[in-house]
């Protein structure tokens, strides 16, 4: 079940970096583990994560099996005007998740 | 002589009802005070605490599973509830912890299938309910129907268990703050639960944590939901009297 928490400041200043924090609920199964009967558990990690601000990519990441479950991403972005920030990710099983928040420029 | 005997009897009567505490109330310490700086920072910052993901799911379930139909807004209705659990339930004539109480509400009142212990749904709802009492002090009742369960929990806590032949009290009352290999022994306070444990990479219940401790001393582990575990939960909650709830806490 794709589930995420995004936190950005309620108001940001024009052309000044603001902090974006993203938590995604995901098992990030490494692919190196086996189940109780010795069968290997297929890898299932979030492969790609993209953050856009009004359509422009401001941050993207390729995650791998070295990242712990429920990945936590923290980065900075700059906004010139108020707009909508969208977050999209896809995992190895092809499950897509997305989230959107409004960015308000003071 | 008779006067002395009478005095002794009076003293005995006075001490019989007040349960003795191994750690004085003023010296109780949450498990987070034994944790490293990284874990503390993670718990103190809601933007970084992964347990809030479960709280968020619990909030959704509260609406979609019909909890809100009877209970209304959890922020008001569930405030302080978790601090009183485990509590004696007159209908089932047993002590129920928060998870069992939610399951009971679901199966007997909603006539819905139980979520199951340690299921994501139950943990999320329990985390959401407990979250409403964050910062409030533990205040469970050990009187009336709860007394028998409390006494059993008390006995379990002080009995030796497993191949290691250890009682809970030996680590958590007599040796807390000292190191066991690379672990610092905590007081074994339940304040964080349901907690995000880094070892589990997810949220788990207090019962799961107690089972993990029993596994550690190579003892037989009661099944999740077993009355022995609820008894210990009640004892631990009484033992933590006055400590603020931290759910969802973060632990190593």
Interface residues (C-beta under 8 A of the other chain):
Chain A: X1 X3 X4 X5 X7 X21 X23 X25 X27 X28 X68 X69 X70 X72
Chain B: X46 X47 X48 X50 X52 X53 X56 X57 X198 X201 X202
